[in-house]
C-alpha cells in the first residue's frame, strides 16, 4: 500500500493521484455569461448532485494547478449568478473536449466546438441543443477554499428548470442509462463510457433487509471460488431457502450428476458446487444460488 501525506508531495503530483483514483466522475458542461453577455462553455468533472428538494447541483472550477489562474466560468458566475449545466453523452464527447481548450476571454466555445446554442427559458446562459439533459440553474453561493493553485471553488446551484430529450426515456418512463450513453472523466486523457458491458444492475439493499455476510455459513464464506462481490449479493437476501426447497432442488440433474461424480471426493464436490452457484448468482438468480450452495454432500 502506497501511503501519501498530501503536504509532502507537490500539488501537481497529488492532483494526478486524486483524479486517477477518484473516478469515474460525471461532467458538468457549464454554459455561463459575463456581465456584457459574452458566452462561455466549459466542462468540469468536479461535479455532482447533492439534493433533490430543493434540487442542488455543485461543480468546482478549481484554480489551475500550474499557474494558479482562475477559469472564465468562475468569473462569469460571480458576475452573473446563473448557469446551465449540460450533461455530456458519447455523441458529443470530442466536442466537449475541444471546448475545454483555454481560449481567450470573450471567445465563444459553442462556436469553437460546433455545438448549438439553444436559448434558455429562465436564465441568461444558453443551453446545448445536442445535450441529452440540461439544467437551468441559479447560483446560490460560490465557496472558495483557498488562494493557491488547485484550490476548489464550489459553485452551489439550484435547478430552476430541467430539460430532457424524449429519446433517453425507456418504456417505464424512467431515464434509460443505455439511451443516455453518458460519459465520465477518469485520470489523464482517459474517459469512461457508461454503456454496453460497463453497465450492470445491483438490487438496492433498501428494498429488503439482507441477512448480511456475517450470517453466511463459514464453509461458504471461506470459499476459494466465491468473491467478495458474490458474498455481498448472497448476503442481500432476506431469508435462506427452506429445507424443503433445498431438498427439492437436490433432484435437479446437475446436482445429481455432481454427487455421483464426486461421491468419494468432498473437496472437489464443494469446489464444483461453488463454481456452479457462482455462475447462477452472477446470472442474477440469488435464491437458486443459495439452493445450490446449501446442498449436503
Phi and psi restraints in degrees (value plus and minus 20) as a CYANA .aco file:
   2 UNK   PHI    -110.6   -70.6
   2 UNK   PSI      94.0   134.0
   3 UNK   PHI    -126.7   -86.7
   3 UNK   PSI     110.2   150.2
   4 UNK   PHI    -148.2  -108.2
   4 UNK   PSI     113.7   153.7
   5 UNK   PHI    -113.1   -73.1
   5 UNK   PSI      97.2   137.2
   6 UNK   PHI     -72.7   -32.7
   6 UNK   PSI     -47.3    -7.3
   7 UNK   PHI    -100.7   -60.7
   7 UNK   PSI     -27.2    12.8
   8 UNK   PHI    -125.8   -85.8
   8 UNK   PSI     -18.5    21.5
   9 UNK   PHI    -149.1  -109.1
   9 UNK   PSI     148.1   188.1
  10 UNK   PHI     -90.2   -50.2
  10 UNK   PSI     132.9   172.9
  11 UNK   PHI     -79.0   -39.0
  11 UNK   PSI     -58.5   -18.5
  12 UNK   PHI     -82.3   -42.3
  12 UNK   PSI     -63.1   -23.1
  13 UNK   PHI     -87.5   -47.5
  13 UNK   PSI     -63.5   -23.5
  14 UNK   PHI     -81.4   -41.4
  14 UNK   PSI     -61.9   -21.9
  15 UNK   PHI     -75.2   -35.2
  15 UNK   PSI     -65.5   -25.5
  16 UNK   PHI     -88.0   -48.0
  16 UNK   PSI     -57.2   -17.2
  17 UNK   PHI     -85.6   -45.6
  17 UNK   PSI     -64.0   -24.0
  18 UNK   PHI     -83.8   -43.8
  18 UNK   PSI     -67.3   -27.3
  19 UNK   PHI     -90.8   -50.8
  19 UNK   PSI     -47.5    -7.5
  20 UNK   PHI     -95.5   -55.5
  20 UNK   PSI     -47.3    -7.3
  21 UNK   PHI    -123.6   -83.6
  21 UNK   PSI     -51.0   -11.0
  22 UNK   PHI    -111.8   -71.8
  22 UNK   PSI      64.6   104.6
  23 UNK   PHI    -179.2  -139.2
  23 UNK   PSI     137.7   177.7
  24 UNK   PHI     -95.4   -55.4
  24 UNK   PSI     131.7   171.7
  25 UNK   PHI    -135.0   -95.0
  25 UNK   PSI     110.1   150.1
  26 UNK   PHI     -83.6   -43.6
  26 UNK   PSI     138.8   178.8
  27 UNK   PHI    -135.6   -95.6
  27 UNK   PSI     106.0   146.0
  28 UNK   PHI    -115.0   -75.0
  28 UNK   PSI      89.7   129.7
  29 UNK   PHI    -111.9   -71.9
  29 UNK   PSI      75.3   115.3
  30 UNK   PHI    -116.1   -76.1
  30 UNK   PSI     105.7   145.7
  31 UNK   PHI    -125.9   -85.9
  31 UNK   PSI     111.7   151.7
  32 UNK   PHI    -156.8  -116.8
  32 UNK   PSI     149.3   189.3
  33 UNK   PHI    -154.8  -114.8
  33 UNK   PSI     131.1   171.1
  34 UNK   PHI    -110.6   -70.6
  34 UNK   PSI    -196.9  -156.9
  35 UNK   PHI     -87.8   -47.8
  35 UNK   PSI     -37.5     2.5
  36 UNK   PHI    -122.6   -82.6
  36 UNK   PSI     -15.6    24.4
  37 UNK   PHI      78.0   118.0
  37 UNK   PSI     -17.2    22.8
  38 UNK   PHI     -87.5   -47.5
  38 UNK   PSI     113.8   153.8
  39 UNK   PHI    -113.2   -73.2
  39 UNK   PSI     119.1   159.1
  40 UNK   PHI    -148.2  -108.2
  40 UNK   PSI     123.7   163.7
  41 UNK   PHI    -154.9  -114.9
  41 UNK   PSI     100.8   140.8
  42 UNK   PHI    -170.3  -130.3
  42 UNK   PSI     121.7   161.7
  43 UNK   PHI    -111.3   -71.3
  43 UNK   PSI     125.5   165.5
  44 UNK   PHI    -157.1  -117.1
  44 UNK   PSI     106.2   146.2
  45 UNK   PHI    -117.4   -77.4
  45 UNK   PSI     -20.3    19.7
  46 UNK   PHI    -107.7   -67.7
  46 UNK   PSI      66.3   106.3
  47 UNK   PHI    -180.2  -140.2
  47 UNK   PSI     124.0   164.0
  48 UNK   PHI    -192.4  -152.4
  48 UNK   PSI     157.2   197.2
  49 UNK   PHI    -117.7   -77.7
  49 UNK   PSI     121.2   161.2
  50 UNK   PHI    -146.7  -106.7
  50 UNK   PSI     -15.4    24.6
  51 UNK   PHI     156.1   196.1
  51 UNK   PSI     139.7   179.7
  52 UNK   PHI    -142.1  -102.1
  52 UNK   PSI     -27.0    13.0
  53 UNK   PHI    -165.3  -125.3
  53 UNK   PSI      65.9   105.9
  54 UNK   PHI     -95.5   -55.5
  54 UNK   PSI     139.5   179.5
  55 UNK   PHI     -92.9   -52.9
  55 UNK   PSI      94.4   134.4
  56 UNK   PHI    -137.9   -97.9
  56 UNK   PSI     105.9   145.9
  57 UNK   PHI    -135.8   -95.8
  57 UNK   PSI     125.3   165.3
  58 UNK   PHI    -153.7  -113.7
  58 UNK   PSI     110.4   150.4
  59 UNK   PHI    -151.8  -111.8
  59 UNK   PSI     142.2   182.2
  60 UNK   PHI    -151.7  -111.7
  60 UNK   PSI      86.8   126.8
  61 UNK   PHI     -99.2   -59.2
  61 UNK   PSI      63.0   103.0
  62 UNK   PHI     -86.3   -46.3
  62 UNK   PSI     133.8   173.8
  63 UNK   PHI     -82.6   -42.6
  63 UNK   PSI     121.5   161.5
  64 UNK   PHI     -83.9   -43.9
  64 UNK   PSI     115.5   155.5
  65 UNK   PHI     -86.9   -46.9
  65 UNK   PSI     -60.2   -20.2
  66 UNK   PHI     -92.4   -52.4
  66 UNK   PSI     -53.4   -13.4
  67 UNK   PHI    -157.2  -117.2
  67 UNK   PSI     -14.6    25.4
  68 UNK   PHI      45.4    85.4
  68 UNK   PSI      -1.7    38.3
  69 UNK   PHI    -100.7   -60.7
  69 UNK   PSI     139.7   179.7
  70 UNK   PHI    -122.0   -82.0
  70 UNK   PSI     140.1   180.1
  71 UNK   PHI    -112.7   -72.7
  71 UNK   PSI     132.5   172.5
  72 UNK   PHI     -79.1   -39.1
  72 UNK   PSI     -54.2   -14.2
  73 UNK   PHI     -80.5   -40.5
  73 UNK   PSI     -59.4   -19.4
  74 UNK   PHI     -86.0   -46.0
  74 UNK   PSI     -65.5   -25.5
  75 UNK   PHI     -79.6   -39.6
  75 UNK   PSI     -61.2   -21.2
  76 UNK   PHI     -85.6   -45.6
  76 UNK   PSI     -65.9   -25.9
  77 UNK   PHI     -89.5   -49.5
  77 UNK   PSI     -39.4     0.6
  78 UNK   PHI     -97.1   -57.1
  78 UNK   PSI     -51.6   -11.6
  79 UNK   PHI    -101.7   -61.7
  79 UNK   PSI     -64.6   -24.6
  80 UNK   PHI    -148.7  -108.7
  80 UNK   PSI      81.2   121.2
  81 UNK   PHI     -96.0   -56.0
  81 UNK   PSI      40.0    80.0
  82 UNK   PHI    -161.4  -121.4
  82 UNK   PSI     132.3   172.3
  83 UNK   PHI    -178.5  -138.5
  83 UNK   PSI     129.6   169.6
  84 UNK   PHI    -131.2   -91.2
  84 UNK   PSI     102.8   142.8
  85 UNK   PHI    -119.9   -79.9
  85 UNK   PSI      91.6   131.6
  86 UNK   PHI    -117.7   -77.7
  86 UNK   PSI     122.9   162.9
  87 UNK   PHI    -112.8   -72.8
  87 UNK   PSI     118.8   158.8
  88 UNK   PHI    -118.7   -78.7
  88 UNK   PSI     110.1   150.1
  89 UNK   PHI    -134.5   -94.5
  89 UNK   PSI     158.1   198.1
  90 UNK   PHI     -83.4   -43.4
  90 UNK   PSI     -51.8   -11.8
  91 UNK   PHI     -84.2   -44.2
  91 UNK   PSI     -41.7    -1.7
  92 UNK   PHI    -140.8  -100.8
  92 UNK   PSI      -8.5    31.5
  93 UNK   PHI     -85.1   -45.1
  93 UNK   PSI     -55.4   -15.4
  94 UNK   PHI     -89.7   -49.7
  94 UNK   PSI     -57.4   -17.4
  95 UNK   PHI     -88.9   -48.9
  95 UNK   PSI     -56.1   -16.1
  96 UNK   PHI     -81.7   -41.7
  96 UNK   PSI     -64.1   -24.1
  97 UNK   PHI     -81.2   -41.2
  97 UNK   PSI     -62.1   -22.1
  98 UNK   PHI     -82.5   -42.5
  98 UNK   PSI     -57.0   -17.0
  99 UNK   PHI     -87.4   -47.4
  99 UNK   PSI     -36.8     3.2
 100 UNK   PHI     -99.3   -59.3
 100 UNK   PSI     -25.2    14.8
 101 UNK   PHI     -78.2   -38.2
 101 UNK   PSI     121.2   161.2
 102 UNK   PHI    -103.6   -63.6
 102 UNK   PSI      53.4    93.4
 103 UNK   PHI     -92.1   -52.1
 103 UNK   PSI     139.7   179.7
 104 UNK   PHI     -85.3   -45.3
 104 UNK   PSI     134.7   174.7
 105 UNK   PHI     -77.2   -37.2
 105 UNK   PSI     115.8   155.8
 106 UNK   PHI      78.7   118.7
 106 UNK   PSI     -35.6     4.4
 107 UNK   PHI     -97.6   -57.6
 107 UNK   PSI     113.1   153.1
 108 UNK   PHI    -110.6   -70.6
 108 UNK   PSI      91.3   131.3
 109 UNK   PHI     -89.7   -49.7
 109 UNK   PSI     -37.5     2.5
 110 UNK   PHI     -79.8   -39.8
 110 UNK   PSI     -65.0   -25.0
 111 UNK   PHI     -88.2   -48.2
 111 UNK   PSI     -65.4   -25.4
 112 UNK   PHI     -83.2   -43.2
 112 UNK   PSI     -57.9   -17.9
 113 UNK   PHI    -108.3   -68.3
 113 UNK   PSI     -33.1     6.9
 114 UNK   PHI      61.0   101.0
 114 UNK   PSI      -8.7    31.3
 115 UNK   PHI    -105.1   -65.1
 115 UNK   PSI     138.8   178.8
 116 UNK   PHI    -121.4   -81.4
 116 UNK   PSI     106.1   146.1
 117 UNK   PHI     -93.6   -53.6
 117 UNK   PSI     111.9   151.9
 118 UNK   PHI    -144.6  -104.6
 118 UNK   PSI     104.7   144.7
 119 UNK   PHI     -77.3   -37.3
 119 UNK   PSI     116.0   156.0
 120 UNK   PHI     -99.1   -59.1
 120 UNK   PSI     144.5   184.5
 121 UNK   PHI    -112.1   -72.1
 121 UNK   PSI     -57.1   -17.1
 122 UNK   PHI    -129.8   -89.8
 122 UNK   PSI     -63.5   -23.5
 123 UNK   PHI    -118.6   -78.6
 123 UNK   PSI     145.8   185.8
 124 UNK   PHI     -94.7   -54.7
 124 UNK   PSI     -61.9   -21.9
 125 UNK   PHI     -84.2   -44.2
 125 UNK   PSI     122.1   162.1
 126 UNK   PHI     -96.9   -56.9
 126 UNK   PSI     141.8   181.8
 127 UNK   PHI    -124.7   -84.7
 127 UNK   PSI     149.4   189.4
 128 UNK   PHI    -110.7   -70.7
 128 UNK   PSI     100.1   140.1
 129 UNK   PHI     -80.5   -40.5
 129 UNK   PSI     -56.4   -16.4
 130 UNK   PHI     -98.2   -58.2
 130 UNK   PSI     -33.6     6.4
 131 UNK   PHI     -88.4   -48.4
 131 UNK   PSI     119.6   159.6
 132 UNK   PHI     -90.0   -50.0
 132 UNK   PSI     -43.2    -3.2
 133 UNK   PHI    -171.9  -131.9
 133 UNK   PSI     127.7   167.7
 134 UNK   PHI    -169.1  -129.1
 134 UNK   PSI     123.4   163.4
 135 UNK   PHI    -145.5  -105.5
 135 UNK   PSI      95.2   135.2
 136 UNK   PHI     -99.4   -59.4
 136 UNK   PSI     104.6   144.6
 137 UNK   PHI    -150.9  -110.9
 137 UNK   PSI     130.5   170.5
 138 UNK   PHI    -122.0   -82.0
 138 UNK   PSI     123.8   163.8
 139 UNK   PHI    -106.5   -66.5
 139 UNK   PSI      98.0   138.0
 140 UNK   PHI    -101.8   -61.8
 140 UNK   PSI     -56.4   -16.4
 141 UNK   PHI    -184.8  -144.8
 141 UNK   PSI     127.6   167.6
 142 UNK   PHI    -138.0   -98.0
 142 UNK   PSI      98.8   138.8
 143 UNK   PHI    -131.9   -91.9
 143 UNK   PSI      87.0   127.0
 144 UNK   PHI    -102.4   -62.4
 144 UNK   PSI     127.5   167.5
 145 UNK   PHI    -144.5  -104.5
 145 UNK   PSI      17.6    57.6
 146 UNK   PHI     120.2   160.2
 146 UNK   PSI     150.6   190.6
 147 UNK   PHI    -138.7   -98.7
 147 UNK   PSI     -15.4    24.6
 148 UNK   PHI    -118.1   -78.1
 148 UNK   PSI     145.2   185.2
 149 UNK   PHI     -77.6   -37.6
 149 UNK   PSI     113.3   153.3
 150 UNK   PHI      74.1   114.1
 150 UNK   PSI     -28.3    11.7
 151 UNK   PHI     -87.8   -47.8
 151 UNK   PSI     120.0   160.0
 152 UNK   PHI     -98.7   -58.7
 152 UNK   PSI     132.8   172.8
 153 UNK   PHI    -154.0  -114.0
 153 UNK   PSI      76.7   116.7
 154 UNK   PHI     -96.1   -56.1
 154 UNK   PSI      99.3   139.3
 155 UNK   PHI    -120.1   -80.1
 155 UNK   PSI      85.9   125.9
 156 UNK   PHI    -110.9   -70.9
 156 UNK   PSI     101.9   141.9
 157 UNK   PHI    -143.2  -103.2
 157 UNK   PSI     121.7   161.7
 158 UNK   PHI    -127.0   -87.0
 158 UNK   PSI     109.4   149.4
 159 UNK   PHI     -94.4   -54.4
 159 UNK   PSI     102.9   142.9
 160 UNK   PHI    -117.2   -77.2
 160 UNK   PSI     -50.7   -10.7
 161 UNK   PHI    -174.9  -134.9
 161 UNK   PSI     115.2   155.2
 162 UNK   PHI    -137.7   -97.7
 162 UNK   PSI     119.0   159.0
 163 UNK   PHI    -141.4  -101.4
 163 UNK   PSI     111.7   151.7
 164 UNK   PHI    -152.0  -112.0
 164 UNK   PSI     112.5   152.5
 165 UNK   PHI     -88.2   -48.2
 165 UNK   PSI     117.3   157.3
 166 UNK   PHI     -77.7   -37.7
 166 UNK   PSI     -54.7   -14.7
 167 UNK   PHI     -91.9   -51.9
 167 UNK   PSI     -27.1    12.9
 168 UNK   PHI    -110.6   -70.6
 168 UNK   PSI     -22.6    17.4
 169 UNK   PHI    -110.4   -70.4
 169 UNK   PSI     123.5   163.5
 170 UNK   PHI    -111.3   -71.3
 170 UNK   PSI    -197.6  -157.6
 171 UNK   PHI     -86.1   -46.1
 171 UNK   PSI     -43.4    -3.4
 172 UNK   PHI    -103.9   -63.9
 172 UNK   PSI     -17.6    22.4
 173 UNK   PHI      64.0   104.0
 173 UNK   PSI     -19.7    20.3
 174 UNK   PHI    -120.6   -80.6
 174 UNK   PSI     140.8   180.8
 175 UNK   PHI     -89.3   -49.3
 175 UNK   PSI     107.0   147.0
 176 UNK   PHI    -108.4   -68.4
 176 UNK   PSI      97.0   137.0
 177 UNK   PHI     -81.0   -41.0
 177 UNK   PSI     -48.9    -8.9
 178 UNK   PHI     -89.4   -49.4
 178 UNK   PSI     -57.5   -17.5
 179 UNK   PHI     -96.1   -56.1
 179 UNK   PSI     -52.6   -12.6
 180 UNK   PHI     -83.6   -43.6
 180 UNK   PSI     -64.3   -24.3
 181 UNK   PHI      35.1    75.1
 181 UNK   PSI      27.9    67.9
 182 UNK   PHI     -91.5   -51.5
 182 UNK   PSI     137.2   177.2
 183 UNK   PHI    -140.9  -100.9
 183 UNK   PSI     136.3   176.3
 184 UNK   PHI    -158.1  -118.1
 184 UNK   PSI     142.0   182.0
 185 UNK   PHI    -113.4   -73.4
 185 UNK   PSI     116.7   156.7
 186 UNK   PHI    -131.6   -91.6
 186 UNK   PSI    -181.3  -141.3
 187 UNK   PHI    -104.1   -64.1
 187 UNK   PSI     141.1   181.1
 188 UNK   PHI      38.5    78.5
 188 UNK   PSI    -150.3  -110.3
 189 UNK   PHI    -112.2   -72.2
 189 UNK   PSI     -11.3    28.7
 190 UNK   PHI    -110.6   -70.6
 190 UNK   PSI     124.6   164.6
 191 UNK   PHI    -147.9  -107.9
 191 UNK   PSI     147.8   187.8
 192 UNK   PHI    -148.4  -108.4
 192 UNK   PSI     113.2   153.2
 193 UNK   PHI    -122.2   -82.2
 193 UNK   PSI     101.6   141.6
 194 UNK   PHI    -106.9   -66.9
 194 UNK   PSI      55.2    95.2
 195 UNK   PHI    -178.2  -138.2
 195 UNK   PSI     155.7   195.7
 196 UNK   PHI      38.3    78.3
 196 UNK   PSI    -159.5  -119.5
 197 UNK   PHI     -92.8   -52.8
 197 UNK   PSI     -27.4    12.6
 198 UNK   PHI     -90.8   -50.8
 198 UNK   PSI     -38.6     1.4
 199 UNK   PHI    -116.4   -76.4
 199 UNK   PSI     114.5   154.5
 200 UNK   PHI    -169.7  -129.7
 200 UNK   PSI     138.4   178.4
 201 UNK   PHI    -128.1   -88.1
 201 UNK   PSI     123.2   163.2
 202 UNK   PHI    -154.8  -114.8
 202 UNK   PSI     105.5   145.5
 203 UNK   PHI     -82.1   -42.1
 203 UNK   PSI     112.3   152.3
 204 UNK   PHI     -88.3   -48.3
 204 UNK   PSI     112.5   152.5
 205 UNK   PHI     -80.2   -40.2
 205 UNK   PSI     -43.7    -3.7
 206 UNK   PHI     -86.8   -46.8
 206 UNK   PSI     -33.7     6.3
 207 UNK   PHI     -97.1   -57.1
 207 UNK   PSI     -40.7    -0.7
 208 UNK   PHI    -172.2  -132.2
 208 UNK   PSI     151.9   191.9
 209 UNK   PHI    -127.3   -87.3
 209 UNK   PSI      76.6   116.6
 210 UNK   PHI     -85.4   -45.4
 210 UNK   PSI     134.6   174.6
 211 UNK   PHI     -89.0   -49.0
 211 UNK   PSI     -43.7    -3.7
 212 UNK   PHI      67.1   107.1
 212 UNK   PSI     133.8   173.8
 213 UNK   PHI     -83.4   -43.4
 213 UNK   PSI     -49.9    -9.9
 214 UNK   PHI     -84.8   -44.8
 214 UNK   PSI     -39.0     1.0
 215 UNK   PHI    -121.2   -81.2
 215 UNK   PSI     -10.5    29.5
 216 UNK   PHI    -102.4   -62.4
 216 UNK   PSI     113.1   153.1
 217 UNK   PHI     -72.7   -32.7
 217 UNK   PSI     122.4   162.4
 218 UNK   PHI     -75.3   -35.3
 218 UNK   PSI     -60.7   -20.7
 219 UNK   PHI     -81.7   -41.7
 219 UNK   PSI     -53.2   -13.2
 220 UNK   PHI    -101.2   -61.2
 220 UNK   PSI     -62.7   -22.7
 221 UNK   PHI     -82.1   -42.1
 221 UNK   PSI     -51.7   -11.7
 222 UNK   PHI    -117.3   -77.3
 222 UNK   PSI      -2.5    37.5
 223 UNK   PHI     -78.0   -38.0
 223 UNK   PSI     121.4   161.4
 224 UNK   PHI    -105.3   -65.3
 224 UNK   PSI     -24.2    15.8
 225 UNK   PHI    -121.2   -81.2
 225 UNK   PSI     -66.0   -26.0
 226 UNK   PHI     -96.7   -56.7
 226 UNK   PSI     118.5   158.5
 227 UNK   PHI    -113.0   -73.0
 227 UNK   PSI     153.5   193.5
 228 UNK   PHI     -79.4   -39.4
 228 UNK   PSI     -58.9   -18.9
 229 UNK   PHI     -83.1   -43.1
 229 UNK   PSI     -60.9   -20.9
 230 UNK   PHI     -81.3   -41.3
 230 UNK   PSI     -64.6   -24.6
 231 UNK   PHI     -84.8   -44.8
 231 UNK   PSI     -57.6   -17.6
 232 UNK   PHI     -80.8   -40.8
 232 UNK   PSI     -60.1   -20.1
 233 UNK   PHI     -91.2   -51.2
 233 UNK   PSI     -59.6   -19.6
 234 UNK   PHI     -82.2   -42.2
 234 UNK   PSI     -55.0   -15.0
 235 UNK   PHI     -95.7   -55.7
 235 UNK   PSI     -29.6    10.4
 236 UNK   PHI    -116.5   -76.5
 236 UNK   PSI      18.9    58.9
 237 UNK   PHI    -139.3   -99.3
 237 UNK   PSI     122.2   162.2
 238 UNK   PHI     -91.7   -51.7
 238 UNK   PSI     -56.9   -16.9
 239 UNK   PHI    -173.7  -133.7
 239 UNK   PSI     133.4   173.4
 240 UNK   PHI     -94.9   -54.9
 240 UNK   PSI     135.4   175.4
 241 UNK   PHI     -81.9   -41.9
 241 UNK   PSI     132.7   172.7
 242 UNK   PHI     -93.1   -53.1
 242 UNK   PSI     143.8   183.8
 243 UNK   PHI     -78.5   -38.5
 243 UNK   PSI     -57.8   -17.8
 244 UNK   PHI     -82.7   -42.7
 244 UNK   PSI     -64.1   -24.1
 245 UNK   PHI     -83.8   -43.8
 245 UNK   PSI     -59.2   -19.2
 246 UNK   PHI     -86.9   -46.9
 246 UNK   PSI     -63.9   -23.9
 247 UNK   PHI     -86.0   -46.0
 247 UNK   PSI     -57.3   -17.3
 248 UNK   PHI     -85.6   -45.6
 248 UNK   PSI     -58.5   -18.5
 249 UNK   PHI     -90.5   -50.5
 249 UNK   PSI     -45.1    -5.1
 250 UNK   PHI     -80.7   -40.7
 250 UNK   PSI     -38.6     1.4
 251 UNK   PHI    -100.0   -60.0
 251 UNK   PSI     -28.5    11.5
 252 UNK   PHI     -80.6   -40.6
 252 UNK   PSI     123.0   163.0
 253 UNK   PHI     -78.2   -38.2
 253 UNK   PSI     -60.2   -20.2
 254 UNK   PHI     -83.6   -43.6
 254 UNK   PSI     -61.1   -21.1
 255 UNK   PHI     -88.7   -48.7
 255 UNK   PSI     -63.4   -23.4
 256 UNK   PHI     -81.0   -41.0
 256 UNK   PSI     -60.7   -20.7
 257 UNK   PHI     -84.9   -44.9
 257 UNK   PSI     -61.2   -21.2
 258 UNK   PHI     -83.3   -43.3
 258 UNK   PSI     -63.8   -23.8
 259 UNK   PHI     -83.9   -43.9
 259 UNK   PSI     -57.0   -17.0
 260 UNK   PHI     -91.7   -51.7
 260 UNK   PSI     -63.2   -23.2
 261 UNK   PHI     -87.8   -47.8
 261 UNK   PSI     -55.3   -15.3
 262 UNK   PHI    -134.3   -94.3
 262 UNK   PSI      15.2    55.2
 263 UNK   PHI     -84.4   -44.4
 263 UNK   PSI     -41.0    -1.0
 264 UNK   PHI    -134.8   -94.8
 264 UNK   PSI      -2.9    37.1
 265 UNK   PHI    -164.7  -124.7
 265 UNK   PSI      64.8   104.8
 266 UNK   PHI     -82.5   -42.5
 266 UNK   PSI     -59.7   -19.7
 267 UNK   PHI     -79.8   -39.8
 267 UNK   PSI     -64.3   -24.3
 268 UNK   PHI     -88.4   -48.4
 268 UNK   PSI     -56.2   -16.2
 269 UNK   PHI     -81.0   -41.0
 269 UNK   PSI     -68.6   -28.6
 270 UNK   PHI     -82.3   -42.3
 270 UNK   PSI     -62.8   -22.8
 271 UNK   PHI     -79.3   -39.3
 271 UNK   PSI     -69.9   -29.9
 272 UNK   PHI     -90.7   -50.7
 272 UNK   PSI     -53.1   -13.1
 273 UNK   PHI     -82.6   -42.6
 273 UNK   PSI     -63.3   -23.3
 274 UNK   PHI     -87.6   -47.6
 274 UNK   PSI     -57.1   -17.1
 275 UNK   PHI     -83.3   -43.3
 275 UNK   PSI     -62.7   -22.7
 276 UNK   PHI     -84.3   -44.3
 276 UNK   PSI     -63.8   -23.8
 277 UNK   PHI     -83.8   -43.8
 277 UNK   PSI     -59.1   -19.1
 278 UNK   PHI     -80.6   -40.6
 278 UNK   PSI     -63.1   -23.1
 279 UNK   PHI     -82.7   -42.7
 279 UNK   PSI     -64.2   -24.2
 280 UNK   PHI     -87.4   -47.4
 280 UNK   PSI     -61.3   -21.3
 281 UNK   PHI     -82.3   -42.3
 281 UNK   PSI     -65.5   -25.5
 282 UNK   PHI     -91.9   -51.9
 282 UNK   PSI     -33.8     6.2
 283 UNK   PHI    -103.9   -63.9
 283 UNK   PSI     -24.8    15.2
 284 UNK   PHI      83.6   123.6
 284 UNK   PSI     -18.9    21.1
 285 UNK   PHI    -124.2   -84.2
 285 UNK   PSI      65.4   105.4
 286 UNK   PHI     -88.9   -48.9
 286 UNK   PSI     -60.7   -20.7
 287 UNK   PHI     -82.1   -42.1
 287 UNK   PSI     -65.0   -25.0
 288 UNK   PHI     -86.0   -46.0
 288 UNK   PSI     -57.2   -17.2
 289 UNK   PHI     -79.1   -39.1
 289 UNK   PSI     -60.9   -20.9
 290 UNK   PHI     -84.7   -44.7
 290 UNK   PSI     -59.8   -19.8
 291 UNK   PHI     -81.5   -41.5
 291 UNK   PSI     -55.5   -15.5
 292 UNK   PHI     -91.1   -51.1
 292 UNK   PSI     -67.6   -27.6
 293 UNK   PHI     -85.3   -45.3
 293 UNK   PSI     -47.5    -7.5
 294 UNK   PHI    -114.0   -74.0
 294 UNK   PSI      -7.2    32.8
 295 UNK   PHI     -89.5   -49.5
 295 UNK   PSI     116.1   156.1
 296 UNK   PHI    -106.1   -66.1
 296 UNK   PSI     126.5   166.5
